[in-house]
């Protein structure tokens, strides 16, 4: 059965759904024509607040959707992060960290929203300049870096190490992975790459690949 009624607003001869979209859809899927509802007499601003809060409480919101919901509540009602924390029963730290994701490049946000980059990775990227952020995002995707590996790379960048060196190292690792897939063992020492060719067949295979270029 329905544990909690939906909330609607009566307008002229129809009703506007305020809260309970998933409950309403589930009822429709079950083929039911009626659903228990509370008809609210609150003003529209209060109803929008209820709708935003219910949206925040959905379990399937991605981190970017959640951050935008927080942002909407803060801007619409001109409240502080502390006020929002009390309103939705979350810690201020959690709200701050989530809102900071909106400072990332829009392309990075899209990757977070689609699940290609985790929220753990995203938090590490916040605060980098856009060029460094792009380099790190490419590395996370290309090399399937863990959050810990990403933290190490970010630390190098923050310690003023040359971003080109970090990118070179990432590209070198990517090249080694490609060579390994082609059947060539390799190792690198700083900026030198050594490919092990221990039989004539590997030499012929590598020569054939290079001749294609």
PyMOL CGO cylinders between C-alpha atoms (Angstrom):
from pymol import cmd
from pymol.cgo import CYLINDER

trace = [
    CYLINDER, 0.00, 0.00, 0.00, 0.87, 3.68, 0.06, 0.3, 1, 1, 1, 1, 1, 1,
    CYLINDER, 0.87, 3.68, 0.06, 2.85, 4.54, 3.19, 0.3, 1, 1, 1, 1, 1, 1,
    CYLINDER, 2.85, 4.54, 3.19, 2.79, 8.31, 2.72, 0.3, 1, 1, 1, 1, 1, 1,
    CYLINDER, 2.79, 8.31, 2.72, 0.21, 10.30, 0.70, 0.3, 1, 1, 1, 1, 1, 1,
    CYLINDER, 0.21, 10.30, 0.70, 1.39, 12.53, -2.12, 0.3, 1, 1, 1, 1, 1, 1,
    CYLINDER, 1.39, 12.53, -2.12, 1.04, 16.31, -1.82, 0.3, 1, 1, 1, 1, 1, 1,
    CYLINDER, 1.04, 16.31, -1.82, -0.88, 18.31, -4.43, 0.3, 1, 1, 1, 1, 1, 1,
    CYLINDER, -0.88, 18.31, -4.43, -1.98, 21.91, -4.95, 0.3, 1, 1, 1, 1, 1, 1,
    CYLINDER, -1.98, 21.91, -4.95, -5.48, 22.60, -6.27, 0.3, 1, 1, 1, 1, 1, 1,
    CYLINDER, -5.48, 22.60, -6.27, -5.52, 25.07, -9.14, 0.3, 1, 1, 1, 1, 1, 1,
    CYLINDER, -5.52, 25.07, -9.14, -8.83, 25.80, -10.84, 0.3, 1, 1, 1, 1, 1, 1,
    CYLINDER, -8.83, 25.80, -10.84, -10.31, 22.40, -11.70, 0.3, 1, 1, 1, 1, 1, 1,
    CYLINDER, -10.31, 22.40, -11.70, -7.04, 20.45, -11.66, 0.3, 1, 1, 1, 1, 1, 1,
    CYLINDER, -7.04, 20.45, -11.66, -4.30, 19.44, -9.25, 0.3, 1, 1, 1, 1, 1, 1,
    CYLINDER, -4.30, 19.44, -9.25, -0.56, 20.18, -9.47, 0.3, 1, 1, 1, 1, 1, 1,
    CYLINDER, -0.56, 20.18, -9.47, 1.77, 17.55, -8.03, 0.3, 1, 1, 1, 1, 1, 1,
    CYLINDER, 1.77, 17.55, -8.03, 4.10, 19.02, -5.40, 0.3, 1, 1, 1, 1, 1, 1,
    CYLINDER, 4.10, 19.02, -5.40, 5.70, 15.95, -3.83, 0.3, 1, 1, 1, 1, 1, 1,
    CYLINDER, 5.70, 15.95, -3.83, 5.48, 12.23, -4.55, 0.3, 1, 1, 1, 1, 1, 1,
    CYLINDER, 5.48, 12.23, -4.55, 6.27, 11.78, -8.25, 0.3, 1, 1, 1, 1, 1, 1,
    CYLINDER, 6.27, 11.78, -8.25, 7.71, 8.28, -7.79, 0.3, 1, 1, 1, 1, 1, 1,
    CYLINDER, 7.71, 8.28, -7.79, 4.76, 7.23, -5.62, 0.3, 1, 1, 1, 1, 1, 1,
    CYLINDER, 4.76, 7.23, -5.62, 2.35, 8.51, -8.28, 0.3, 1, 1, 1, 1, 1, 1,
    CYLINDER, 2.35, 8.51, -8.28, 4.21, 6.72, -11.10, 0.3, 1, 1, 1, 1, 1, 1,
    CYLINDER, 4.21, 6.72, -11.10, 4.28, 3.45, -9.12, 0.3, 1, 1, 1, 1, 1, 1,
    CYLINDER, 4.28, 3.45, -9.12, 0.53, 3.69, -8.53, 0.3, 1, 1, 1, 1, 1, 1,
    CYLINDER, 0.53, 3.69, -8.53, -0.06, 4.27, -12.25, 0.3, 1, 1, 1, 1, 1, 1,
    CYLINDER, -0.06, 4.27, -12.25, 2.11, 1.26, -13.16, 0.3, 1, 1, 1, 1, 1, 1,
    CYLINDER, 2.11, 1.26, -13.16, -0.04, -0.87, -10.84, 0.3, 1, 1, 1, 1, 1, 1,
    CYLINDER, -0.04, -0.87, -10.84, -3.07, 0.26, -12.83, 0.3, 1, 1, 1, 1, 1, 1,
    CYLINDER, -3.07, 0.26, -12.83, -4.76, 2.08, -9.97, 0.3, 1, 1, 1, 1, 1, 1,
    CYLINDER, -4.76, 2.08, -9.97, -6.97, 5.06, -10.81, 0.3, 1, 1, 1, 1, 1, 1,
    CYLINDER, -6.97, 5.06, -10.81, -6.96, 6.67, -7.35, 0.3, 1, 1, 1, 1, 1, 1,
    CYLINDER, -6.96, 6.67, -7.35, -4.24, 7.68, -4.91, 0.3, 1, 1, 1, 1, 1, 1,
    CYLINDER, -4.24, 7.68, -4.91, -4.40, 9.14, -1.41, 0.3, 1, 1, 1, 1, 1, 1,
    CYLINDER, -4.40, 9.14, -1.41, -3.27, 12.78, -1.44, 0.3, 1, 1, 1, 1, 1, 1,
    CYLINDER, -3.27, 12.78, -1.44, -2.99, 15.77, 0.84, 0.3, 1, 1, 1, 1, 1, 1,
    CYLINDER, -2.99, 15.77, 0.84, -4.31, 18.95, -0.79, 0.3, 1, 1, 1, 1, 1, 1,
    CYLINDER, -4.31, 18.95, -0.79, -1.99, 21.69, 0.44, 0.3, 1, 1, 1, 1, 1, 1,
    CYLINDER, -1.99, 21.69, 0.44, -3.08, 25.23, 1.18, 0.3, 1, 1, 1, 1, 1, 1,
    CYLINDER, -3.08, 25.23, 1.18, 0.49, 26.53, 1.57, 0.3, 1, 1, 1, 1, 1, 1,
    CYLINDER, 0.49, 26.53, 1.57, 1.78, 29.34, -0.61, 0.3, 1, 1, 1, 1, 1, 1,
    CYLINDER, 1.78, 29.34, -0.61, 3.74, 28.45, -3.74, 0.3, 1, 1, 1, 1, 1, 1,
    CYLINDER, 3.74, 28.45, -3.74, 7.15, 29.32, -2.27, 0.3, 1, 1, 1, 1, 1, 1,
    CYLINDER, 7.15, 29.32, -2.27, 6.61, 26.88, 0.59, 0.3, 1, 1, 1, 1, 1, 1,
    CYLINDER, 6.61, 26.88, 0.59, 5.49, 24.21, -1.88, 0.3, 1, 1, 1, 1, 1, 1,
    CYLINDER, 5.49, 24.21, -1.88, 8.58, 24.72, -3.99, 0.3, 1, 1, 1, 1, 1, 1,
    CYLINDER, 8.58, 24.72, -3.99, 10.67, 24.27, -0.85, 0.3, 1, 1, 1, 1, 1, 1,
    CYLINDER, 10.67, 24.27, -0.85, 8.90, 20.96, -0.14, 0.3, 1, 1, 1, 1, 1, 1,
    CYLINDER, 8.90, 20.96, -0.14, 9.51, 19.81, -3.72, 0.3, 1, 1, 1, 1, 1, 1,
    CYLINDER, 9.51, 19.81, -3.72, 13.21, 20.72, -3.58, 0.3, 1, 1, 1, 1, 1, 1,
    CYLINDER, 13.21, 20.72, -3.58, 13.68, 18.97, -0.24, 0.3, 1, 1, 1, 1, 1, 1,
    CYLINDER, 13.68, 18.97, -0.24, 11.97, 15.82, -1.51, 0.3, 1, 1, 1, 1, 1, 1,
    CYLINDER, 11.97, 15.82, -1.51, 14.19, 15.90, -4.59, 0.3, 1, 1, 1, 1, 1, 1,
    CYLINDER, 14.19, 15.90, -4.59, 17.27, 16.07, -2.35, 0.3, 1, 1, 1, 1, 1, 1,
    CYLINDER, 17.27, 16.07, -2.35, 16.06, 13.04, -0.41, 0.3, 1, 1, 1, 1, 1, 1,
    CYLINDER, 16.06, 13.04, -0.41, 15.84, 10.86, -3.54, 0.3, 1, 1, 1, 1, 1, 1,
    CYLINDER, 15.84, 10.86, -3.54, 18.34, 8.00, -3.42, 0.3, 1, 1, 1, 1, 1, 1,
    CYLINDER, 18.34, 8.00, -3.42, 19.23, 8.06, -7.13, 0.3, 1, 1, 1, 1, 1, 1,
    CYLINDER, 19.23, 8.06, -7.13, 20.44, 11.65, -7.46, 0.3, 1, 1, 1, 1, 1, 1,
    CYLINDER, 20.44, 11.65, -7.46, 23.94, 11.90, -8.88, 0.3, 1, 1, 1, 1, 1, 1,
    CYLINDER, 23.94, 11.90, -8.88, 26.41, 14.25, -7.09, 0.3, 1, 1, 1, 1, 1, 1,
    CYLINDER, 26.41, 14.25, -7.09, 25.91, 17.08, -9.60, 0.3, 1, 1, 1, 1, 1, 1,
    CYLINDER, 25.91, 17.08, -9.60, 22.11, 16.93, -9.38, 0.3, 1, 1, 1, 1, 1, 1,
    CYLINDER, 22.11, 16.93, -9.38, 22.43, 17.00, -5.59, 0.3, 1, 1, 1, 1, 1, 1,
    CYLINDER, 22.43, 17.00, -5.59, 24.79, 19.99, -5.71, 0.3, 1, 1, 1, 1, 1, 1,
    CYLINDER, 24.79, 19.99, -5.71, 22.37, 21.91, -7.96, 0.3, 1, 1, 1, 1, 1, 1,
    CYLINDER, 22.37, 21.91, -7.96, 19.48, 21.12, -5.61, 0.3, 1, 1, 1, 1, 1, 1,
    CYLINDER, 19.48, 21.12, -5.61, 21.48, 22.52, -2.69, 0.3, 1, 1, 1, 1, 1, 1,
    CYLINDER, 21.48, 22.52, -2.69, 22.35, 25.59, -4.75, 0.3, 1, 1, 1, 1, 1, 1,
    CYLINDER, 22.35, 25.59, -4.75, 18.69, 26.16, -5.68, 0.3, 1, 1, 1, 1, 1, 1,
    CYLINDER, 18.69, 26.16, -5.68, 17.52, 26.03, -2.07, 0.3, 1, 1, 1, 1, 1, 1,
    CYLINDER, 17.52, 26.03, -2.07, 20.25, 28.42, -0.91, 0.3, 1, 1, 1, 1, 1, 1,
    CYLINDER, 20.25, 28.42, -0.91, 19.57, 30.93, -3.68, 0.3, 1, 1, 1, 1, 1, 1,
    CYLINDER, 19.57, 30.93, -3.68, 15.76, 30.78, -3.72, 0.3, 1, 1, 1, 1, 1, 1,
    CYLINDER, 15.76, 30.78, -3.72, 15.41, 31.17, 0.04, 0.3, 1, 1, 1, 1, 1, 1,
    CYLINDER, 15.41, 31.17, 0.04, 18.55, 33.24, 0.64, 0.3, 1, 1, 1, 1, 1, 1,
    CYLINDER, 18.55, 33.24, 0.64, 19.78, 30.95, 3.40, 0.3, 1, 1, 1, 1, 1, 1,
    CYLINDER, 19.78, 30.95, 3.40, 23.25, 29.95, 4.55, 0.3, 1, 1, 1, 1, 1, 1,
    CYLINDER, 23.25, 29.95, 4.55, 24.82, 26.52, 4.29, 0.3, 1, 1, 1, 1, 1, 1,
    CYLINDER, 24.82, 26.52, 4.29, 24.30, 26.17, 8.05, 0.3, 1, 1, 1, 1, 1, 1,
    CYLINDER, 24.30, 26.17, 8.05, 20.57, 26.86, 7.60, 0.3, 1, 1, 1, 1, 1, 1,
    CYLINDER, 20.57, 26.86, 7.60, 20.39, 24.30, 4.81, 0.3, 1, 1, 1, 1, 1, 1,
    CYLINDER, 20.39, 24.30, 4.81, 22.20, 21.71, 6.94, 0.3, 1, 1, 1, 1, 1, 1,
    CYLINDER, 22.20, 21.71, 6.94, 19.57, 22.10, 9.65, 0.3, 1, 1, 1, 1, 1, 1,
    CYLINDER, 19.57, 22.10, 9.65, 16.71, 22.03, 7.13, 0.3, 1, 1, 1, 1, 1, 1,
    CYLINDER, 16.71, 22.03, 7.13, 17.69, 18.75, 5.44, 0.3, 1, 1, 1, 1, 1, 1,
    CYLINDER, 17.69, 18.75, 5.44, 19.52, 17.14, 8.39, 0.3, 1, 1, 1, 1, 1, 1,
    CYLINDER, 19.52, 17.14, 8.39, 22.93, 16.93, 6.72, 0.3, 1, 1, 1, 1, 1, 1,
    CYLINDER, 22.93, 16.93, 6.72, 26.32, 18.08, 7.98, 0.3, 1, 1, 1, 1, 1, 1,
    CYLINDER, 26.32, 18.08, 7.98, 27.56, 21.46, 6.80, 0.3, 1, 1, 1, 1, 1, 1,
    CYLINDER, 27.56, 21.46, 6.80, 30.80, 19.78, 5.64, 0.3, 1, 1, 1, 1, 1, 1,
    CYLINDER, 30.80, 19.78, 5.64, 28.88, 17.40, 3.39, 0.3, 1, 1, 1, 1, 1, 1,
    CYLINDER, 28.88, 17.40, 3.39, 26.94, 20.29, 1.87, 0.3, 1, 1, 1, 1, 1, 1,
    CYLINDER, 26.94, 20.29, 1.87, 30.10, 22.38, 1.34, 0.3, 1, 1, 1, 1, 1, 1,
    CYLINDER, 30.10, 22.38, 1.34, 31.99, 19.52, -0.32, 0.3, 1, 1, 1, 1, 1, 1,
    CYLINDER, 31.99, 19.52, -0.32, 29.05, 18.75, -2.61, 0.3, 1, 1, 1, 1, 1, 1,
    CYLINDER, 29.05, 18.75, -2.61, 28.58, 22.40, -3.64, 0.3, 1, 1, 1, 1, 1, 1,
    CYLINDER, 28.58, 22.40, -3.64, 32.28, 22.69, -4.49, 0.3, 1, 1, 1, 1, 1, 1,
    CYLINDER, 32.28, 22.69, -4.49, 31.75, 20.18, -7.32, 0.3, 1, 1, 1, 1, 1, 1,
    CYLINDER, 31.75, 20.18, -7.32, 29.96, 22.98, -9.21, 0.3, 1, 1, 1, 1, 1, 1,
    CYLINDER, 29.96, 22.98, -9.21, 33.31, 24.81, -9.46, 0.3, 1, 1, 1, 1, 1, 1,
    CYLINDER, 33.31, 24.81, -9.46, 34.63, 22.08, -11.75, 0.3, 1, 1, 1, 1, 1, 1,
    CYLINDER, 34.63, 22.08, -11.75, 34.64, 22.42, -15.52, 0.3, 1, 1, 1, 1, 1, 1,
    CYLINDER, 34.64, 22.42, -15.52, 31.22, 21.63, -17.09, 0.3, 1, 1, 1, 1, 1, 1,
    CYLINDER, 31.22, 21.63, -17.09, 32.76, 18.72, -19.02, 0.3, 1, 1, 1, 1, 1, 1,
    CYLINDER, 32.76, 18.72, -19.02, 34.10, 17.27, -15.77, 0.3, 1, 1, 1, 1, 1, 1,
    CYLINDER, 34.10, 17.27, -15.77, 30.67, 17.72, -14.17, 0.3, 1, 1, 1, 1, 1, 1,
    CYLINDER, 30.67, 17.72, -14.17, 29.10, 15.77, -17.04, 0.3, 1, 1, 1, 1, 1, 1,
    CYLINDER, 29.10, 15.77, -17.04, 31.55, 12.90, -16.44, 0.3, 1, 1, 1, 1, 1, 1,
    CYLINDER, 31.55, 12.90, -16.44, 30.65, 12.90, -12.74, 0.3, 1, 1, 1, 1, 1, 1,
    CYLINDER, 30.65, 12.90, -12.74, 26.92, 12.96, -13.49, 0.3, 1, 1, 1, 1, 1, 1,
    CYLINDER, 26.92, 12.96, -13.49, 27.27, 10.01, -15.89, 0.3, 1, 1, 1, 1, 1, 1,
    CYLINDER, 27.27, 10.01, -15.89, 29.32, 8.01, -13.36, 0.3, 1, 1, 1, 1, 1, 1,
    CYLINDER, 29.32, 8.01, -13.36, 32.50, 7.96, -15.46, 0.3, 1, 1, 1, 1, 1, 1,
    CYLINDER, 32.50, 7.96, -15.46, 34.32, 9.79, -12.66, 0.3, 1, 1, 1, 1, 1, 1,
    CYLINDER, 34.32, 9.79, -12.66, 33.46, 9.03, -9.04, 0.3, 1, 1, 1, 1, 1, 1,
    CYLINDER, 33.46, 9.03, -9.04, 32.68, 11.64, -6.41, 0.3, 1, 1, 1, 1, 1, 1,
    CYLINDER, 32.68, 11.64, -6.41, 35.87, 10.57, -4.65, 0.3, 1, 1, 1, 1, 1, 1,
    CYLINDER, 35.87, 10.57, -4.65, 37.91, 11.50, -7.73, 0.3, 1, 1, 1, 1, 1, 1,
    CYLINDER, 37.91, 11.50, -7.73, 35.92, 14.70, -8.15, 0.3, 1, 1, 1, 1, 1, 1,
    CYLINDER, 35.92, 14.70, -8.15, 36.63, 15.99, -4.65, 0.3, 1, 1, 1, 1, 1, 1,
    CYLINDER, 36.63, 15.99, -4.65, 40.36, 15.61, -5.29, 0.3, 1, 1, 1, 1, 1, 1,
    CYLINDER, 40.36, 15.61, -5.29, 40.12, 17.67, -8.49, 0.3, 1, 1, 1, 1, 1, 1,
    CYLINDER, 40.12, 17.67, -8.49, 38.39, 20.67, -6.88, 0.3, 1, 1, 1, 1, 1, 1,
    CYLINDER, 38.39, 20.67, -6.88, 40.70, 23.68, -6.59, 0.3, 1, 1, 1, 1, 1, 1,
    CYLINDER, 40.70, 23.68, -6.59, 42.97, 22.90, -9.55, 0.3, 1, 1, 1, 1, 1, 1,
    CYLINDER, 42.97, 22.90, -9.55, 43.19, 25.36, -12.43, 0.3, 1, 1, 1, 1, 1, 1,
    CYLINDER, 43.19, 25.36, -12.43, 41.26, 24.29, -15.52, 0.3, 1, 1, 1, 1, 1, 1,
    CYLINDER, 41.26, 24.29, -15.52, 44.28, 23.13, -17.51, 0.3, 1, 1, 1, 1, 1, 1,
    CYLINDER, 44.28, 23.13, -17.51, 45.60, 20.93, -14.69, 0.3, 1, 1, 1, 1, 1, 1,
    CYLINDER, 45.60, 20.93, -14.69, 42.08, 19.65, -14.10, 0.3, 1, 1, 1, 1, 1, 1,
    CYLINDER, 42.08, 19.65, -14.10, 41.81, 18.57, -17.75, 0.3, 1, 1, 1, 1, 1, 1,
    CYLINDER, 41.81, 18.57, -17.75, 45.16, 16.75, -17.61, 0.3, 1, 1, 1, 1, 1, 1,
    CYLINDER, 45.16, 16.75, -17.61, 44.12, 14.87, -14.47, 0.3, 1, 1, 1, 1, 1, 1,
    CYLINDER, 44.12, 14.87, -14.47, 40.68, 13.99, -15.86, 0.3, 1, 1, 1, 1, 1, 1,
    CYLINDER, 40.68, 13.99, -15.86, 42.28, 12.56, -19.01, 0.3, 1, 1, 1, 1, 1, 1,
    CYLINDER, 42.28, 12.56, -19.01, 44.64, 10.53, -16.82, 0.3, 1, 1, 1, 1, 1, 1,
    CYLINDER, 44.64, 10.53, -16.82, 41.81, 9.18, -14.64, 0.3, 1, 1, 1, 1, 1, 1,
    CYLINDER, 41.81, 9.18, -14.64, 39.88, 8.04, -17.70, 0.3, 1, 1, 1, 1, 1, 1,
    CYLINDER, 39.88, 8.04, -17.70, 42.80, 6.81, -19.77, 0.3, 1, 1, 1, 1, 1, 1,
    CYLINDER, 42.80, 6.81, -19.77, 44.62, 4.91, -17.04, 0.3, 1, 1, 1, 1, 1, 1,
    CYLINDER, 44.62, 4.91, -17.04, 41.65, 4.06, -14.81, 0.3, 1, 1, 1, 1, 1, 1,
    CYLINDER, 41.65, 4.06, -14.81, 43.40, 5.69, -11.85, 0.3, 1, 1, 1, 1, 1, 1,
    CYLINDER, 43.40, 5.69, -11.85, 42.21, 4.97, -8.33, 0.3, 1, 1, 1, 1, 1, 1,
    CYLINDER, 42.21, 4.97, -8.33, 41.32, 7.84, -6.02, 0.3, 1, 1, 1, 1, 1, 1,
    CYLINDER, 41.32, 7.84, -6.02, 44.61, 7.31, -4.17, 0.3, 1, 1, 1, 1, 1, 1,
    CYLINDER, 44.61, 7.31, -4.17, 46.62, 7.45, -7.42, 0.3, 1, 1, 1, 1, 1, 1,
    CYLINDER, 46.62, 7.45, -7.42, 44.76, 10.63, -8.36, 0.3, 1, 1, 1, 1, 1, 1,
    CYLINDER, 44.76, 10.63, -8.36, 45.56, 12.16, -4.97, 0.3, 1, 1, 1, 1, 1, 1,
    CYLINDER, 45.56, 12.16, -4.97, 49.26, 11.52, -5.56, 0.3, 1, 1, 1, 1, 1, 1,
    CYLINDER, 49.26, 11.52, -5.56, 49.17, 13.19, -8.96, 0.3, 1, 1, 1, 1, 1, 1,
    CYLINDER, 49.17, 13.19, -8.96, 47.24, 16.16, -7.62, 0.3, 1, 1, 1, 1, 1, 1,
    CYLINDER, 47.24, 16.16, -7.62, 49.78, 16.55, -4.84, 0.3, 1, 1, 1, 1, 1, 1,
    CYLINDER, 49.78, 16.55, -4.84, 52.56, 16.69, -7.43, 0.3, 1, 1, 1, 1, 1, 1,
    CYLINDER, 52.56, 16.69, -7.43, 50.72, 19.45, -9.26, 0.3, 1, 1, 1, 1, 1, 1,
    CYLINDER, 50.72, 19.45, -9.26, 50.10, 21.40, -6.04, 0.3, 1, 1, 1, 1, 1, 1,
    CYLINDER, 50.10, 21.40, -6.04, 53.77, 21.05, -5.13, 0.3, 1, 1, 1, 1, 1, 1,
    CYLINDER, 53.77, 21.05, -5.13, 54.54, 23.04, -8.30, 0.3, 1, 1, 1, 1, 1, 1,
    CYLINDER, 54.54, 23.04, -8.30, 55.87, 20.08, -10.20, 0.3, 1, 1, 1, 1, 1, 1,
    CYLINDER, 55.87, 20.08, -10.20, 55.71, 20.62, -13.94, 0.3, 1, 1, 1, 1, 1, 1,
    CYLINDER, 55.71, 20.62, -13.94, 52.32, 19.58, -15.31, 0.3, 1, 1, 1, 1, 1, 1,
    CYLINDER, 52.32, 19.58, -15.31, 54.04, 18.52, -18.53, 0.3, 1, 1, 1, 1, 1, 1,
    CYLINDER, 54.04, 18.52, -18.53, 56.12, 16.03, -16.53, 0.3, 1, 1, 1, 1, 1, 1,
    CYLINDER, 56.12, 16.03, -16.53, 52.97, 14.59, -14.98, 0.3, 1, 1, 1, 1, 1, 1,
    CYLINDER, 52.97, 14.59, -14.98, 51.35, 14.36, -18.41, 0.3, 1, 1, 1, 1, 1, 1,
    CYLINDER, 51.35, 14.36, -18.41, 54.52, 12.76, -19.83, 0.3, 1, 1, 1, 1, 1, 1,
    CYLINDER, 54.52, 12.76, -19.83, 54.50, 10.15, -17.08, 0.3, 1, 1, 1, 1, 1, 1,
    CYLINDER, 54.50, 10.15, -17.08, 50.82, 9.41, -17.68, 0.3, 1, 1, 1, 1, 1, 1,
    CYLINDER, 50.82, 9.41, -17.68, 51.36, 9.11, -21.43, 0.3, 1, 1, 1, 1, 1, 1,
    CYLINDER, 51.36, 9.11, -21.43, 54.32, 6.81, -20.87, 0.3, 1, 1, 1, 1, 1, 1,
    CYLINDER, 54.32, 6.81, -20.87, 52.20, 4.49, -18.72, 0.3, 1, 1, 1, 1, 1, 1,
    CYLINDER, 52.20, 4.49, -18.72, 49.47, 4.52, -21.35, 0.3, 1, 1, 1, 1, 1, 1,
    CYLINDER, 49.47, 4.52, -21.35, 52.01, 3.60, -24.07, 0.3, 1, 1, 1, 1, 1, 1,
    CYLINDER, 52.01, 3.60, -24.07, 53.33, 0.71, -21.98, 0.3, 1, 1, 1, 1, 1, 1,
    CYLINDER, 53.33, 0.71, -21.98, 49.79, -0.60, -21.55, 0.3, 1, 1, 1, 1, 1, 1,
    CYLINDER, 49.79, -0.60, -21.55, 49.26, -0.44, -25.33, 0.3, 1, 1, 1, 1, 1, 1,
    CYLINDER, 49.26, -0.44, -25.33, 52.53, -2.26, -26.01, 0.3, 1, 1, 1, 1, 1, 1,
    CYLINDER, 52.53, -2.26, -26.01, 51.60, -4.90, -23.48, 0.3, 1, 1, 1, 1, 1, 1,
    CYLINDER, 51.60, -4.90, -23.48, 48.28, -5.50, -25.24, 0.3, 1, 1, 1, 1, 1, 1,
    CYLINDER, 48.28, -5.50, -25.24, 50.20, -5.97, -28.51, 0.3, 1, 1, 1, 1, 1, 1,
    CYLINDER, 50.20, -5.97, -28.51, 52.44, -8.57, -26.86, 0.3, 1, 1, 1, 1, 1, 1,
    CYLINDER, 52.44, -8.57, -26.86, 55.55, -6.44, -26.24, 0.3, 1, 1, 1, 1, 1, 1,
    CYLINDER, 55.55, -6.44, -26.24, 57.08, -6.33, -22.77, 0.3, 1, 1, 1, 1, 1, 1,
    CYLINDER, 57.08, -6.33, -22.77, 58.54, -2.93, -21.88, 0.3, 1, 1, 1, 1, 1, 1,
    CYLINDER, 58.54, -2.93, -21.88, 59.87, -0.85, -19.02, 0.3, 1, 1, 1, 1, 1, 1,
    CYLINDER, 59.87, -0.85, -19.02, 60.74, 2.78, -18.58, 0.3, 1, 1, 1, 1, 1, 1,
    CYLINDER, 60.74, 2.78, -18.58, 63.42, 4.64, -16.65, 0.3, 1, 1, 1, 1, 1, 1,
    CYLINDER, 63.42, 4.64, -16.65, 62.60, 8.31, -16.30, 0.3, 1, 1, 1, 1, 1, 1,
    CYLINDER, 62.60, 8.31, -16.30, 62.19, 9.42, -19.93, 0.3, 1, 1, 1, 1, 1, 1,
    CYLINDER, 62.19, 9.42, -19.93, 63.57, 6.29, -21.59, 0.3, 1, 1, 1, 1, 1, 1,
    CYLINDER, 63.57, 6.29, -21.59, 61.38, 3.45, -22.79, 0.3, 1, 1, 1, 1, 1, 1,
    CYLINDER, 61.38, 3.45, -22.79, 62.91, -0.01, -23.35, 0.3, 1, 1, 1, 1, 1, 1,
    CYLINDER, 62.91, -0.01, -23.35, 60.96, -2.55, -25.44, 0.3, 1, 1, 1, 1, 1, 1,
    CYLINDER, 60.96, -2.55, -25.44, 62.03, -6.17, -25.00, 0.3, 1, 1, 1, 1, 1, 1,
    CYLINDER, 62.03, -6.17, -25.00, 62.32, -8.04, -28.32, 0.3, 1, 1, 1, 1, 1, 1,
    CYLINDER, 62.32, -8.04, -28.32, 63.53, -11.54, -27.46, 0.3, 1, 1, 1, 1, 1, 1,
    CYLINDER, 63.53, -11.54, -27.46, 62.75, -13.31, -30.73, 0.3, 1, 1, 1, 1, 1, 1,
    CYLINDER, 62.75, -13.31, -30.73, 62.64, -12.65, -34.46, 0.3, 1, 1, 1, 1, 1, 1,
    CYLINDER, 62.64, -12.65, -34.46, 58.86, -12.88, -34.60, 0.3, 1, 1, 1, 1, 1, 1,
    CYLINDER, 58.86, -12.88, -34.60, 58.45, -9.91, -32.26, 0.3, 1, 1, 1, 1, 1, 1,
    CYLINDER, 58.45, -9.91, -32.26, 60.95, -7.90, -34.33, 0.3, 1, 1, 1, 1, 1, 1,
    CYLINDER, 60.95, -7.90, -34.33, 58.98, -8.66, -37.49, 0.3, 1, 1, 1, 1, 1, 1,
    CYLINDER, 58.98, -8.66, -37.49, 55.69, -7.82, -35.79, 0.3, 1, 1, 1, 1, 1, 1,
    CYLINDER, 55.69, -7.82, -35.79, 56.96, -4.48, -34.49, 0.3, 1, 1, 1, 1, 1, 1,
    CYLINDER, 56.96, -4.48, -34.49, 58.51, -3.65, -37.86, 0.3, 1, 1, 1, 1, 1, 1,
    CYLINDER, 58.51, -3.65, -37.86, 55.20, -4.41, -39.56, 0.3, 1, 1, 1, 1, 1, 1,
    CYLINDER, 55.20, -4.41, -39.56, 53.32, -2.13, -37.15, 0.3, 1, 1, 1, 1, 1, 1,
    CYLINDER, 53.32, -2.13, -37.15, 55.81, 0.74, -37.64, 0.3, 1, 1, 1, 1, 1, 1,
    CYLINDER, 55.81, 0.74, -37.64, 55.75, 0.39, -41.44, 0.3, 1, 1, 1, 1, 1, 1,
    CYLINDER, 55.75, 0.39, -41.44, 52.02, 1.13, -41.40, 0.3, 1, 1, 1, 1, 1, 1,
    CYLINDER, 52.02, 1.13, -41.40, 52.91, 4.68, -40.41, 0.3, 1, 1, 1, 1, 1, 1,
]
cmd.load_cgo(trace, "trace")
